[in-house]
Amino acid sequence: MTNADLEKIVDTSDDWIVQRTGIRQRHIAAEGETTSMLATKAAKAAMDNAGVGPADIDLIILATATPDYTFPATATQVQAALGIHQGVAFDLQAVCSGFVFGVSTADKFLTTGSAKRALVIGAETFSRILDWNDRTTCVLFGDGAGAIVLEAQEGEGTTADRGVLTSHLRSDGRHREKLYVDGGPSSTQTVGHLRMSGREVFRHAVGMVTDVMRDAFEATGLTAKDLDWFVPHQANMRIIDASAEKLGIPPQTIIKTVDRHGNTSAASIPLALAAACADGKIKRGDLVMIEAMGGGFTWGSAIIRW
C-alpha cells in the first residue's frame, strides 16, 4: 500500500508522510492471512537459511502484539505448522521492542543450557488494529514478519565470540496513554484500535533508546566506531537519524527499511536484518547493534556478532 493509495482513504499526502516519517509504502496482509501464517513463512525461510530442520529447534519465541487468538499462543500455531513437536513455544508481548526482548530471552535460555537452538520471530498484522479514519496513525504501520535462528555454541567469553554479546531491556508503565490499544478481553471485551500521541512518543524515543545503547557499549567496552551495522526499529526516519547522530554512529552503517515497510512493530528489526543480509551487507563476523522502543513504554538494545 503506497502513500498514493492512502491519499484515497484519508486526508493525507505523500509529501506529508515522507517528510515526517520517511515511509513511502507498507504491506497489508491479505484477507484471511493471519499473524501465524506470516510468522511461519518467515520462520521457514530462516530455518532454510540456517540449514536446520524441525528436529533441530527446541525453543520458539514469537514476538507479537497482534496474535491470531487470545489463546493459544500464536507461537504454538507456528510450531505445529513447521512440524516441530518438541521443546517449548510461547508468545512475547513488548510491542515494537518485542524482537529485542525475544532475542534477549532466547539468549538466556541458550546460555543456561535450557535450549540448544532457538527460533526467534517478530510478526505482526497491525492493519487489523488500525483506525483507518485516523490519519495520524493509519499511515505509519504495516504488516510483516521476520525471523532468526540462534544456536548455543562454546565461546571464549570475549567480544570476538559470535552471538548475542549483551542485551539491555527497560520498561516504564507510566507512559501507557502515549501509545496503546483502546481495547482488550478484560477491559472492553473488544480488540480495540491503536492510539498514539506522536509528539510525546518522539520526545521520549531518542533519549530512551540512546540510554540502552550506551549501556550496551559500556557493558562490552565497544564503541559506535566498532559497529559494522546499526539496525534500529523502523518506526520513523527522524528518530533513527537522531539516535544515530547522538551516539556518533556513521550514517553509512545504518540499515533503513522504513521507507519500504513502514512501522511493522516487532517485525521491523528482523525484516531489516533480512533485507541487509539479502543485499550482501551483513556478513558472518560483523558486529551488529539492534534497538527498539515500543508502547508501554518498553525499550531495549542488543549487540550481536553475526
DRENSEMI-414239 format. One record per residue: residue in three letters; x, y, z of N, C-alpha, C in turn. Coordinates in steps of 0.1 Angstrom, whole numbers, plus 5000, padded with zeros to 4 digits. Example, Ala and Ser with C-alpha at 12.3 -4.5 7.8 and 13.67 -1.06 7.14 Angstrom:
# residues 2
ALA 5132 4943 5078 5123 4955 5078 5132 4967 5078
SER 5128 4978 5071 5137 4989 5071 5129 5000 5079
END
This chain:
# residues 306
MET 5009 4988 5000 5000 5000 5000 5009 5012 5000
THR 5008 5020 4989 5017 5032 4988 5010 5044 4995
ASN 5018 5055 4996 5012 5067 5001 5001 5072 4992
ALA 5003 5070 4979 4992 5074 4970 4979 5067 4972
ASP 4981 5054 4976 4969 5046 4979 4962 5052 4991
LEU 4970 5056 5001 4964 5061 5014 4957 5075 5011
GLU 4962 5082 5002 4955 5095 4998 4941 5093 4994
LYS 4937 5081 4989 4924 5079 4985 4915 5075 4997
ILE 4921 5072 5009 4914 5067 5020 4912 5078 5031
VAL 4923 5085 5034 4922 5096 5044 4928 5109 5038
ASP 4926 5119 5046 4931 5133 5042 4946 5133 5045
THR 4954 5129 5036 4969 5130 5038 4975 5131 5024
SER 4989 5132 5024 4996 5133 5011 5009 5126 5013
ASP 5014 5122 5001 5027 5116 5001 5038 5125 5007
ASP 5038 5137 5003 5048 5147 5008 5048 5147 5024
TRP 5036 5148 5029 5034 5149 5044 5040 5137 5051
ILE 5036 5125 5046 5041 5113 5052 5056 5111 5051
VAL 5061 5113 5039 5076 5112 5037 5084 5122 5045
GLN 5079 5134 5045 5087 5144 5053 5087 5141 5068
ARG 5077 5136 5073 5076 5134 5088 5081 5120 5092
THR 5080 5110 5083 5083 5097 5087 5093 5089 5079
GLY 5095 5093 5066 5103 5086 5057 5096 5074 5050
ILE 5084 5072 5054 5077 5060 5048 5071 5063 5035
ARG 5073 5054 5025 5068 5056 5012 5057 5045 5008
GLN 5058 5033 5015 5049 5023 5013 5049 5013 5025
ARG 5039 5005 5026 5038 4995 5036 5030 4983 5030
HIS 5031 4971 5036 5024 4959 5031 5013 4956 5041
ILE 5002 4952 5035 4990 4948 5042 4986 4933 5040
ALA 4984 4926 5051 4981 4912 5050 4968 4910 5042
ALA 4967 4899 5034 4955 4896 5026 4944 4892 5036
GLU 4932 4893 5031 4921 4888 5039 4923 4873 5042
GLY 4921 4870 5055 4923 4856 5059 4937 4853 5062
GLU 4947 4862 5059 4961 4859 5062 4964 4864 5076
THR 4968 4855 5085 4970 4857 5099 4984 4860 5103
THR 4986 4864 5115 5000 4866 5120 5008 4853 5120
SER 5001 4842 5124 5008 4829 5124 5013 4825 5110
MET 5005 4828 5100 5008 4825 5086 5021 4832 5082
LEU 5021 4845 5085 5033 4853 5081 5045 4848 5089
ALA 5043 4845 5102 5054 4841 5111 5060 4827 5106
THR 5051 4818 5101 5055 4805 5096 5064 4807 5084
LYS 5060 4815 5075 5068 4817 5063 5082 4823 5066
ALA 5082 4833 5075 5095 4839 5079 5104 4828 5086
ALA 5097 4820 5095 5105 4810 5102 5111 4800 5093
LYS 5103 4796 5083 5108 4785 5074 5119 4791 5066
ALA 5119 4804 5062 5130 4810 5054 5142 4810 5063
ALA 5141 4814 5076 5152 4815 5085 5159 4801 5087
MET 5150 4791 5089 5155 4777 5091 5162 4772 5078
ASP 5157 4775 5067 5163 4770 5054 5177 4777 5053
ASN 5177 4790 5056 5190 4798 5055 5200 4792 5065
ALA 5195 4788 5077 5205 4783 5087 5208 4768 5085
GLY 5201 4762 5076 5203 4747 5073 5199 4738 5084
VAL 5188 4742 5091 5182 4734 5102 5168 4729 5098
GLY 5164 4718 5104 5150 4713 5102 5142 4713 5115
PRO 5130 4708 5114 5121 4708 5126 5127 4701 5138
ALA 5134 4691 5136 5140 4683 5147 5151 4691 5155
ASP 5156 4702 5148 5167 4709 5154 5163 4720 5163
ILE 5150 4724 5163 5146 4736 5171 5139 4731 5184
ASP 5144 4736 5195 5137 4733 5208 5132 4745 5215
LEU 5132 4757 5209 5126 4769 5215 5121 4778 5204
ILE 5109 4782 5205 5103 4792 5196 5097 4803 5205
ILE 5102 4815 5202 5097 4827 5208 5092 4836 5197
LEU 5079 4839 5198 5072 4848 5188 5068 4861 5194
ALA 5075 4871 5190 5072 4885 5195 5061 4891 5186
THR 5049 4894 5193 5038 4899 5185 5028 4906 5195
ALA 5022 4917 5190 5011 4924 5197 4998 4921 5190
THR 4998 4913 5179 4986 4910 5172 4985 4895 5170
PRO 4982 4888 5180 4981 4873 5179 4969 4869 5172
ASP 4969 4856 5167 4958 4851 5160 4946 4850 5169
TYR 4948 4845 5181 4937 4843 5191 4942 4849 5205
THR 4932 4851 5214 4935 4855 5227 4944 4843 5233
PHE 4940 4831 5231 4949 4819 5233 4943 4808 5224
PRO 4952 4799 5220 4965 4796 5225 4975 4806 5219
ALA 4988 4805 5224 4998 4814 5219 5000 4811 5204
THR 5002 4822 5197 5004 4821 5182 5017 4813 5179
ALA 5027 4813 5188 5039 4805 5186 5036 4791 5185
THR 5026 4786 5192 5023 4772 5192 5017 4768 5178
GLN 5010 4777 5172 5004 4775 5159 5015 4774 5148
VAL 5026 4783 5150 5037 4782 5141 5045 4769 5143
GLN 5046 4765 5156 5053 4753 5159 5046 4741 5152
ALA 5033 4740 5153 5026 4729 5146 5027 4730 5131
ALA 5026 4742 5125 5027 4744 5111 5041 4740 5105
LEU 5051 4741 5114 5065 4738 5110 5068 4723 5112
GLY 5059 4716 5119 5062 4702 5122 5071 4700 5133
ILE 5072 4710 5142 5081 4709 5154 5073 4703 5166
HIS 5077 4692 5171 5069 4685 5181 5076 4684 5195
GLN 5087 4691 5196 5095 4691 5209 5097 4705 5214
GLY 5102 4706 5226 5106 4719 5231 5094 4727 5235
VAL 5096 4740 5236 5086 4750 5241 5084 4761 5231
ALA 5072 4766 5230 5069 4777 5221 5059 4786 5229
PHE 5063 4799 5228 5054 4809 5235 5055 4823 5229
ASP 5045 4831 5231 5045 4845 5226 5051 4854 5236
LEU 5057 4865 5231 5062 4875 5240 5057 4889 5235
GLN 5051 4897 5245 5045 4909 5241 5052 4921 5247
ALA 5060 4928 5239 5066 4940 5242 5064 4950 5231
VAL 5054 4948 5223 5051 4957 5212 5063 4959 5203
CYS 5067 4971 5199 5077 4973 5189 5091 4968 5194
SER 5093 4967 5208 5105 4962 5213 5105 4947 5214
GLY 5095 4940 5209 5093 4926 5211 5105 4917 5206
PHE 5110 4921 5194 5121 4913 5189 5133 4914 5197
VAL 5137 4926 5202 5148 4927 5210 5146 4919 5223
PHE 5134 4920 5229 5131 4912 5241 5132 4897 5238
GLY 5127 4893 5226 5128 4879 5223 5142 4874 5221
VAL 5151 4882 5215 5165 4878 5213 5171 4877 5227
SER 5169 4886 5235 5175 4886 5249 5170 4874 5257
THR 5157 4871 5256 5151 4859 5263 5157 4846 5258
ALA 5158 4845 5244 5163 4833 5238 5178 4831 5243
ASP 5185 4842 5243 5199 4841 5247 5201 4836 5261
LYS 5191 4839 5270 5192 4834 5284 5189 4819 5284
PHE 5180 4814 5276 5177 4800 5275 5189 4793 5270
LEU 5196 4798 5260 5207 4791 5254 5219 4791 5263
THR 5222 4802 5269 5234 4803 5277 5233 4795 5290
THR 5221 4793 5295 5219 4785 5307 5218 4770 5304
GLY 5217 4766 5291 5216 4752 5287 5202 4747 5287
SER 5192 4756 5288 5178 4752 5288 5173 4749 5274
ALA 5180 4754 5264 5177 4751 5250 5190 4751 5242
LYS 5189 4744 5231 5201 4743 5222 5200 4752 5210
ARG 5188 4753 5204 5186 4761 5192 5172 4767 5192
ALA 5173 4780 5190 5160 4788 5192 5156 4795 5179
LEU 5144 4796 5177 5138 4803 5166 5131 4816 5172
VAL 5136 4828 5168 5130 4840 5173 5124 4847 5162
ILE 5111 4850 5163 5103 4855 5153 5096 4868 5157
GLY 5096 4878 5148 5088 4890 5150 5077 4890 5139
ALA 5064 4891 5143 5054 4890 5133 5042 4898 5137
GLU 5036 4906 5128 5025 4915 5131 5015 4916 5120
THR 5003 4918 5123 4992 4922 5114 4986 4935 5120
PHE 4993 4946 5121 4989 4958 5127 4977 4964 5119
SER 4975 4960 5107 4964 4966 5099 4951 4962 5105
ARG 4951 4952 5113 4938 4947 5119 4934 4955 5132
ILE 4944 4963 5137 4940 4972 5149 4942 4986 5146
LEU 4942 4990 5133 4943 5004 5130 4929 5010 5128
ASP 4928 5023 5132 4916 5031 5128 4919 5038 5115
TRP 4913 5033 5105 4916 5038 5091 4910 5051 5089
ASN 4903 5057 5098 4899 5071 5098 4908 5081 5105
ASP 4918 5075 5112 4927 5083 5120 4940 5085 5111
ARG 4941 5096 5105 4953 5098 5096 4966 5099 5103
THR 4966 5102 5116 4978 5103 5123 4985 5090 5126
THR 4977 5079 5126 4983 5066 5129 4982 5056 5117
CYS 4972 5056 5109 4970 5046 5099 4981 5047 5088
VAL 4987 5058 5087 4997 5060 5076 5011 5054 5081
LEU 5012 5051 5094 5025 5047 5099 5028 5032 5099
PHE 5018 5024 5100 5020 5010 5103 5018 5000 5091
GLY 5024 4989 5092 5022 4979 5081 5023 4965 5088
ASP 5021 4954 5079 5022 4941 5084 5035 4934 5078
GLY 5039 4924 5086 5051 4917 5081 5056 4907 5092
ALA 5067 4900 5088 5073 4890 5097 5087 4888 5093
GLY 5095 4885 5103 5109 4882 5101 5114 4872 5112
ALA 5125 4865 5110 5129 4855 5120 5144 4853 5119
ILE 5150 4848 5130 5164 4844 5130 5165 4831 5138
VAL 5175 4823 5136 5179 4811 5143 5191 4814 5152
LEU 5190 4811 5165 5201 4813 5174 5205 4799 5179
GLU 5218 4796 5180 5223 4783 5184 5233 4785 5195
ALA 5233 4776 5205 5243 4777 5216 5256 4770 5211
GLN 5266 4778 5212 5280 4773 5209 5290 4778 5219
GLU 5300 4770 5221 5310 4773 5231 5318 4785 5226
GLY 5321 4795 5234 5328 4807 5230 5340 4809 5240
GLU 5347 4820 5237 5359 4824 5245 5355 4834 5256
GLY 5343 4839 5256 5339 4849 5265 5344 4863 5263
THR 5347 4865 5250 5352 4879 5246 5342 4884 5235
THR 5344 4897 5231 5336 4903 5221 5338 4898 5207
ALA 5348 4889 5206 5351 4883 5193 5342 4871 5191
ASP 5335 4866 5202 5326 4855 5200 5314 4859 5191
ARG 5309 4848 5185 5296 4851 5177 5284 4849 5186
GLY 5273 4856 5182 5261 4855 5190 5258 4868 5197
VAL 5249 4867 5207 5245 4879 5215 5255 4882 5225
LEU 5262 4894 5224 5272 4897 5233 5267 4904 5246
THR 5256 4912 5244 5250 4918 5255 5236 4923 5251
SER 5227 4924 5261 5214 4930 5258 5209 4937 5271
HIS 5201 4948 5268 5197 4956 5279 5182 4960 5276
LEU 5173 4957 5286 5159 4959 5284 5153 4968 5295
ARG 5143 4976 5291 5137 4985 5301 5122 4986 5298
SER 5114 4990 5308 5100 4993 5306 5096 5003 5317
ASP 5086 5011 5313 5080 5021 5323 5065 5022 5320
GLY 5057 5016 5328 5043 5016 5326 5035 5029 5327
ARG 5042 5039 5332 5036 5052 5334 5033 5059 5321
HIS 5038 5054 5310 5036 5061 5297 5025 5054 5288
ARG 5017 5046 5294 5007 5038 5287 4999 5046 5277
GLU 4994 5058 5282 4984 5065 5273 4991 5072 5261
LYS 5004 5072 5260 5010 5078 5249 5010 5069 5237
LEU 5009 5056 5239 5009 5046 5228 5003 5033 5233
TYR 4990 5031 5229 4983 5019 5234 4972 5015 5225
VAL 4965 5004 5227 4953 5000 5220 4942 5001 5230
ASP 4931 5007 5226 4920 5010 5235 4910 4999 5236
GLY 4914 4987 5237 4905 4975 5239 4913 4963 5243
GLY 4906 4953 5248 4912 4941 5253 4901 4932 5259
PRO 4904 4919 5260 4894 4909 5266 4890 4913 5280
SER 4899 4918 5289 4895 4920 5303 4889 4934 5305
SER 4892 4944 5296 4888 4957 5298 4875 4961 5290
THR 4875 4958 5277 4864 4962 5269 4857 4950 5261
GLN 4863 4939 5262 4858 4927 5255 4858 4929 5240
THR 4867 4938 5235 4869 4941 5221 4884 4941 5218
VAL 4887 4941 5205 4901 4941 5201 4906 4955 5203
GLY 4898 4965 5199 4903 4979 5201 4911 4984 5189
HIS 4915 4997 5190 4923 5003 5179 4935 5010 5185
LEU 4946 5011 5177 4958 5017 5182 4956 5032 5184
ARG 4961 5038 5195 4960 5052 5197 4974 5057 5201
MET 4978 5068 5196 4992 5073 5198 4992 5088 5199
SER 5000 5093 5208 5004 5107 5209 5018 5109 5203
GLY 5018 5111 5190 5030 5111 5182 5041 5120 5188
ARG 5038 5132 5192 5048 5141 5197 5055 5136 5209
GLU 5046 5131 5218 5051 5126 5231 5060 5114 5229
VAL 5056 5105 5220 5065 5093 5217 5078 5097 5211
PHE 5078 5107 5202 5090 5112 5196 5099 5118 5207
ARG 5093 5125 5216 5101 5133 5226 5108 5123 5235
HIS 5102 5112 5238 5108 5102 5247 5118 5092 5240
ALA 5115 5090 5227 5121 5079 5220 5136 5080 5219
VAL 5141 5091 5215 5156 5093 5212 5164 5091 5225
GLY 5159 5097 5236 5166 5096 5249 5166 5082 5254
MET 5155 5075 5253 5153 5062 5259 5162 5052 5252
VAL 5162 5052 5238 5169 5042 5231 5184 5045 5232
THR 5188 5057 5232 5203 5060 5233 5208 5056 5247
ASP 5200 5057 5257 5204 5052 5270 5208 5037 5270
VAL 5199 5029 5265 5202 5015 5265 5213 5011 5255
MET 5215 5019 5245 5226 5017 5236 5239 5020 5243
ARG 5239 5031 5251 5251 5034 5259 5254 5023 5269
ASP 5244 5017 5274 5245 5006 5284 5252 4995 5277
ALA 5249 4992 5264 5255 4981 5257 5269 4983 5254
PHE 5273 4996 5251 5287 4999 5248 5295 4998 5261
GLU 5289 5003 5272 5296 5002 5285 5299 4988 5289
ALA 5289 4979 5287 5290 4965 5292 5300 4958 5284
THR 5303 4961 5272 5312 4954 5263 5325 4961 5261
GLY 5326 4974 5264 5338 4981 5261 5339 4985 5246
LEU 5329 4983 5239 5328 4986 5225 5324 5001 5223
THR 5326 5006 5212 5321 5020 5209 5313 5020 5195
ALA 5307 5031 5192 5299 5032 5180 5308 5030 5168
LYS 5321 5033 5169 5330 5031 5158 5333 5016 5155
ASP 5331 5008 5165 5333 4994 5163 5322 4987 5156
LEU 5310 4993 5155 5299 4986 5149 5301 4986 5134
ASP 5297 4974 5128 5297 4973 5113 5283 4978 5108
TRP 5273 4975 5116 5259 4978 5112 5251 4982 5124
PHE 5242 4992 5122 5232 4996 5132 5219 4993 5126
VAL 5211 4984 5133 5198 4980 5127 5187 4984 5138
PRO 5182 4996 5137 5172 5001 5146 5158 4997 5143
HIS 5149 4998 5152 5135 4996 5150 5131 5006 5139
GLN 5123 5002 5129 5120 5010 5117 5106 5017 5120
ALA 5106 5027 5128 5094 5034 5131 5093 5048 5124
ASN 5104 5055 5124 5104 5069 5119 5118 5072 5115
MET 5120 5077 5103 5134 5081 5098 5140 5091 5107
ARG 5133 5101 5112 5138 5111 5121 5143 5106 5134
ILE 5136 5096 5140 5141 5090 5152 5153 5082 5150
ILE 5154 5075 5139 5166 5067 5136 5178 5076 5134
ASP 5177 5087 5126 5188 5096 5124 5192 5103 5136
ALA 5183 5107 5144 5186 5115 5157 5193 5106 5167
SER 5189 5094 5168 5195 5084 5177 5210 5081 5173
ALA 5211 5079 5160 5225 5076 5155 5234 5088 5156
GLU 5229 5099 5153 5237 5112 5154 5241 5114 5169
LYS 5232 5112 5178 5235 5114 5192 5247 5106 5197
LEU 5248 5093 5192 5259 5084 5196 5270 5084 5187
GLY 5270 5092 5176 5281 5092 5167 5282 5080 5158
ILE 5271 5074 5155 5271 5062 5146 5271 5067 5131
PRO 5281 5063 5123 5282 5067 5109 5269 5064 5101
PRO 5264 5074 5093 5252 5071 5085 5253 5059 5076
GLN 5265 5057 5071 5266 5046 5061 5265 5032 5067
THR 5265 5031 5081 5263 5018 5088 5249 5016 5092
ILE 5240 5025 5089 5226 5024 5094 5218 5016 5084
ILE 5211 5006 5088 5202 4999 5079 5188 5005 5080
LYS 5182 5010 5069 5169 5016 5069 5160 5009 5059
THR 5149 5004 5064 5139 4998 5055 5125 5004 5058
VAL 5124 5015 5066 5111 5021 5070 5104 5026 5058
ASP 5112 5030 5047 5105 5035 5035 5098 5025 5028
ARG 5102 5012 5029 5096 5001 5022 5085 4994 5030
HIS 5087 4994 5043 5078 4985 5052 5069 4993 5061
GLY 5072 5006 5064 5065 5013 5074 5069 5007 5088
ASN 5062 5010 5098 5064 5005 5111 5057 4992 5113
THR 5064 4981 5113 5058 4968 5114 5060 4962 5128
SER 5062 4971 5138 5063 4968 5152 5074 4957 5154
ALA 5071 4946 5161 5081 4936 5164 5087 4929 5152
ALA 5081 4931 5140 5087 4925 5128 5097 4934 5121
SER 5098 4947 5126 5106 4956 5118 5121 4953 5118
ILE 5127 4949 5130 5141 4946 5130 5145 4934 5123
PRO 5138 4922 5124 5141 4911 5116 5139 4913 5101
LEU 5129 4921 5098 5127 4924 5083 5139 4932 5078
ALA 5144 4941 5086 5156 4949 5082 5168 4941 5082
LEU 5170 4931 5091 5181 4922 5091 5181 4913 5079
ALA 5169 4908 5075 5167 4900 5063 5171 4908 5051
ALA 5166 4920 5050 5169 4928 5038 5184 4931 5037
ALA 5191 4934 5049 5205 4937 5049 5213 4925 5045
CYS 5209 4913 5049 5216 4901 5045 5214 4898 5031
ALA 5202 4900 5026 5199 4897 5012 5207 4907 5003
ASP 5209 4919 5007 5217 4929 5000 5232 4927 5001
GLY 5236 4917 5008 5250 4914 5010 5257 4923 5019
LYS 5250 4931 5027 5256 4940 5037 5261 4933 5049
ILE 5252 4927 5057 5256 4920 5069 5262 4906 5066
LYS 5274 4904 5070 5281 4891 5068 5286 4885 5081
ARG 5289 4872 5080 5294 4865 5091 5306 4873 5098
GLY 5305 4874 5111 5316 4881 5119 5313 4896 5121
ASP 5303 4901 5114 5300 4916 5115 5294 4918 5129
LEU 5297 4930 5134 5292 4935 5147 5279 4943 5144
VAL 5268 4938 5150 5255 4945 5147 5248 4949 5160
MET 5243 4961 5160 5235 4966 5171 5221 4967 5167
ILE 5212 4961 5175 5197 4963 5173 5192 4971 5185
GLU 5181 4979 5182 5175 4986 5193 5160 4989 5189
ALA 5152 4991 5199 5138 4994 5196 5131 5001 5209
MET 5120 5008 5206 5112 5013 5216 5097 5010 5212
GLY 5089 5007 5222 5075 5004 5219 5066 5008 5230
GLY 5053 5006 5227 5042 5010 5237 5044 5004 5250
GLY 5040 5011 5260 5042 5006 5274 5047 5016 5284
PHE 5058 5023 5282 5068 5021 5272 5077 5009 5275
THR 5082 5003 5264 5093 4993 5265 5104 4997 5256
TRP 5116 4994 5259 5127 4997 5250 5139 4988 5254
GLY 5148 4986 5244 5159 4977 5246 5169 4978 5235
SER 5181 4972 5238 5192 4971 5228 5199 4958 5229
ALA 5206 4954 5219 5215 4942 5219 5226 4944 5209
ILE 5237 4939 5213 5249 4938 5203 5251 4923 5200
ILE 5251 4921 5187 5253 4907 5182 5265 4906 5173
ARG 5273 4896 5175 5283 4892 5165 5277 4882 5155
TRP 5275 4886 5143 5268 4878 5133 5275 4865 5130
END
